Amino acid sequence: MKFSTTCVNLVAILTAVAGSASAFAPTMSAVRKSSSASTSLKSTVAPSIPTTDTAADTTVASIPKFAQRWRKSTKQLATLGPASSTLEMIETLFLAGADIFRLNFSHGSQEQKQELLTMIREVEEKYSHPIAVLGDLQGPKLRVGEFSNPNGEVLEKGQIFRLDLDEAQGDNTRVMLPHPEIIEASLIDHVLLVDDGKVKLTVVGKGDKYLDCRVDVPGKISNRKGVNTPDSVLDISPLTPKDRSDLEYMIGIGVDWIALSFVQQPSDIEEIHELIDGHLKEDAFRPAVMAKIEKPSCFYDDNLEKIVELCDGIMVARGDLGVECAPEDVPLLQKQIIDTCRKQGKPVVVATQMLESMIESPTPTRAEASDVATAIYDGADAIMLSAESAAGKFPEESVAMQQRIINRVESDLHYRAYLNQLTKNDGVTPTDAVTIAARQIAQTVNAKGIVSFTLQGSTALRASQERPTVPILAITPFKETARQLAMSWGVYPELPRSGSFGFSSDDDDLTTVDNPHVSAADGDFDIVLKNACRAALRKGLVNDPNDLLVVTAGIPFGTPGAANIIRLLPAAGPSCWDGVCRVDE
């Protein structure tokens, strides 16, 4: 009796890829001869395998300390800023748990954002793991004008205060409101909030160029304070001239996600899609669009469902949402948004003031920890840090704390029960059926992961929508797809290399999303299955040759959205099962 040469060689390669973290022992219990097609590792489409030293230096999964990273399902989004603008700190935040980095175009120059993006790509290459980059547009800023008193004015409860288009400096009775859209859209009894709600005004009179308002919540009003309009839908574009310039720049430097602020209605999403189409070069990869829900009008009629349908992801922007909506409504709206996104299979991020006290303190308040946990229990795909990681004193500790909370919640039996109760789409397509079956099979056989071969990400997103009990390893020939998938719950994409996913390295220039070219090499399906085993080992998802993976794929390869195959695969490779491997004479 002899060992299968194919199996032993594959085990040796997998061991070399894994480095010191975990290694398969070549202890196949039996060998069986077969006259079936050859399973030789030699192929024109087989990817290059790094040496042991290279893998140990560049693969996070090869370092035991970070093995848990690939097992958390909820993703972490960290904003970069003055406290996190160096290569060392970006790498530190990545190793602490950050999956996506946010570039806030409200602050700093475009050139600074390009420098940050370059450093993120260096970290991505070093650790051979895709990192998503989100560019966040500032959106319109509605503000009052200036006062003759540089210290501002104190408004008394019940007094009448006028907002008008007169450019003269303001006093205790009036001030300029340089936004005729607000005057036009406001009706009697509509509420205006100044300085994040510190001053509340109610419209009691209206003219063509002014609003007379009663002061219901008194307070100080000073130069250039912001104005919120919770009762009005303004006839204004969500994209200012600055935003349009930033949008073109984002597309040029290659951000993966673009977040749109001040979304009021579905037509705002259609507007940014049209602008992206106008700036996108031929054959360029399209960035994903994320709508920031921060206006009450998003909840009118079926606006929320339509907005989610039109965009690629949603951010629950609780800062402005908390100003324009009653505080007691925000938790309910958060759940409504998450449930709508889950139903449509779109990733959703919960943001703003999650660990606010960690800007100054190395530990959060218990209320903040509970807030983060609630977002995870609700089923959010990702949770975000803003000033905590951008300008706080403890950016690394903030990211690490989020990961600790994620790990703790996801280990709770109640978490799985809550996820299973959330509304989801049972689906009617063959892809739906395959994805649902893959989740059930993985749970039944106690598989270590689900491997999803995907072209543009739709199959992996559908797998994420099911919220399986094991990680989803997404394998795609496009690094842009891999980066965008980093936003989704439970999905850990493999950074594609030349020749992965059954593509020949000679065909790289021919391979585009719209016109994928698939090599016709012999044993094509076995080759991509072997790639799946290697990727699972690199991520530390498997550590024994008998560990099982559930693989979903579409044949023929290169067909977007097609998932018509399920394969239960041992980590030793497609030629083996239960310690028995096929050999060929």
Rosetta blueprint (number, residue, H / E / L):
1 M L
2 K L
3 F L
4 S L
5 T H
6 T H
7 C H
8 V H
9 N H
10 L H
11 V H
12 A H
13 I H
14 L H
15 T H
16 A H
17 V H
18 A H
19 G L
20 S L
21 A L
22 S L
23 A L
24 F L
25 A L
26 P L
27 T L
28 M L
29 S L
30 A E
31 V E
32 R E
33 K E
34 S L
35 S L
36 S L
37 A L
38 S L
39 T L
40 S L
41 L L
42 K L
43 S L
44 T L
45 V L
46 A L
47 P L
48 S L
49 I L
50 P L
51 T L
52 T H
53 D H
54 T H
55 A H
56 A H
57 D H
58 T H
59 T L
60 V H
61 A H
62 S H
63 I L
64 P H
65 K H
66 F H
67 A H
68 Q H
69 R H
70 W H
71 R H
72 K L
73 S L
74 T L
75 K E
76 Q E
77 L E
78 A E
79 T E
80 L E
81 G L
82 P H
83 A H
84 S H
85 S L
86 T L
87 L H
88 E H
89 M H
90 I H
91 E H
92 T H
93 L H
94 F H
95 L H
96 A H
97 G L
98 A L
99 D L
100 I E
101 F E
102 R E
103 L E
104 N E
105 F L
106 S L
107 H L
108 G L
109 S L
110 Q H
111 E H
112 Q H
113 K H
114 Q H
115 E H
116 L H
117 L H
118 T H
119 M H
120 I H
121 R H
122 E H
123 V H
124 E H
125 E H
126 K H
127 Y H
128 S L
129 H L
130 P L
131 I L
132 A E
133 V E
134 L E
135 G E
136 D E
137 L L
138 Q L
139 G L
140 P L
141 K L
142 L L
143 R E
144 V L
145 G L
146 E L
147 F E
148 S L
149 N L
150 P L
151 N L
152 G L
153 E E
154 V E
155 L E
156 E L
157 K L
158 G L
159 Q L
160 I E
161 F E
162 R E
163 L E
164 D E
165 L L
166 D L
167 E L
168 A L
169 Q L
170 G E
171 D L
172 N L
173 T L
174 R E
175 V E
176 M E
177 L L
178 P L
179 H L
180 P H
181 E H
182 I H
183 I H
184 E H
185 A H
186 S L
187 L L
188 I L
189 D L
190 H L
191 V E
192 L E
193 L E
194 V E
195 D L
196 D L
197 G L
198 K L
199 V E
200 K E
201 L E
202 T E
203 V E
204 V E
205 G E
206 K E
207 G E
208 D L
209 K L
210 Y E
211 L E
212 D E
213 C E
214 R E
215 V E
216 D E
217 V E
218 P L
219 G E
220 K E
221 I E
222 S L
223 N L
224 R L
225 K L
226 G E
227 V E
228 N E
229 T L
230 P L
231 D L
232 S L
233 V L
234 L L
235 D L
236 I L
237 S L
238 P L
239 L L
240 T L
241 P H
242 K H
243 D H
244 R H
245 S H
246 D H
247 L H
248 E H
249 Y H
250 M H
251 I H
252 G H
253 I H
254 G L
255 V L
256 D L
257 W E
258 I E
259 A E
260 L E
261 S L
262 F L
263 V L
264 Q L
265 Q L
266 P H
267 S H
268 D H
269 I H
270 E H
271 E H
272 I H
273 H H
274 E H
275 L H
276 I H
277 D H
278 G H
279 H H
280 L L
281 K L
282 E L
283 D L
284 A L
285 F L
286 R L
287 P L
288 A E
289 V E
290 M E
291 A E
292 K E
293 I E
294 E L
295 K L
296 P H
297 S H
298 C H
299 F H
300 Y L
301 D L
302 D L
303 N H
304 L H
305 E H
306 K H
307 I H
308 V H
309 E H
310 L H
311 C L
312 D L
313 G E
314 I E
315 M E
316 V E
317 A E
318 R H
319 G H
320 D H
321 L H
322 G H
323 V H
324 E H
325 C L
326 A L
327 P L
328 E L
329 D L
330 V H
331 P H
332 L H
333 L H
334 Q H
335 K H
336 Q H
337 I H
338 I H
339 D H
340 T H
341 C H
342 R H
343 K H
344 Q H
345 G L
346 K L
347 P L
348 V E
349 V E
350 V E
351 A E
352 T L
353 Q L
354 M L
355 L L
356 E H
357 S H
358 M H
359 I H
360 E L
361 S L
362 P L
363 T L
364 P L
365 T L
366 R H
367 A H
368 E H
369 A H
370 S H
371 D H
372 V H
373 A H
374 T H
375 A H
376 I H
377 Y H
378 D H
379 G L
380 A L
381 D L
382 A E
383 I E
384 M E
385 L E
386 S L
387 A H
388 E H
389 S H
390 A H
391 A L
392 G L
393 K L
394 F L
395 P H
396 E H
397 E H
398 S H
399 V H
400 A H
401 M H
402 Q H
403 Q H
404 R H
405 I H
406 I H
407 N H
408 R H
409 V H
410 E H
411 S L
412 D L
413 L H
414 H H
415 Y H
416 R H
417 A H
418 Y H
419 L H
420 N H
421 Q H
422 L L
423 T L
424 K L
425 N L
426 D L
427 G L
428 V L
429 T L
430 P H
431 T H
432 D H
433 A H
434 V H
435 T H
436 I H
437 A H
438 A H
439 R H
440 Q H
441 I H
442 A H
443 Q H
444 T H
445 V L
446 N L
447 A L
448 K L
449 G E
450 I E
451 V E
452 S E
453 F E
454 T L
455 L L
456 Q L
457 G L
458 S H
459 T H
460 A H
461 L H
462 R H
463 A H
464 S H
465 Q H
466 E L
467 R L
468 P L
469 T L
470 V L
471 P L
472 I E
473 L E
474 A E
475 I E
476 T L
477 P L
478 F L
479 K H
480 E H
481 T H
482 A H
483 R H
484 Q H
485 L H
486 A L
487 M L
488 S L
489 W L
490 G L
491 V E
492 Y E
493 P E
494 E L
495 L L
496 P L
497 R L
498 S L
499 G L
500 S H
501 F H
502 G H
503 F L
504 S L
505 S H
506 D H
507 D H
508 D H
509 D H
510 L H
511 T L
512 T L
513 V L
514 D L
515 N L
516 P L
517 H L
518 V L
519 S L
520 A L
521 A L
522 D L
523 G L
524 D H
525 F H
526 D H
527 I H
528 V H
529 L H
530 K H
531 N H
532 A H
533 C H
534 R H
535 A H
536 A H
537 L H
538 R H
539 K L
540 G L
541 L L
542 V L
543 N L
544 D L
545 P L
546 N L
547 D L
548 L E
549 L E
550 V E
551 V E
552 T E
553 A E
554 G L
555 I L
556 P L
557 F L
558 G L
559 T L
560 P L
561 G L
562 A L
563 A L
564 N L
565 I E
566 I E
567 R E
568 L E
569 L E
570 P E
571 A L
572 A L
573 G L
574 P L
575 S L
576 C E
577 W E
578 D L
579 G L
580 V E
581 C E
582 R E
583 V E
584 D L
585 E L
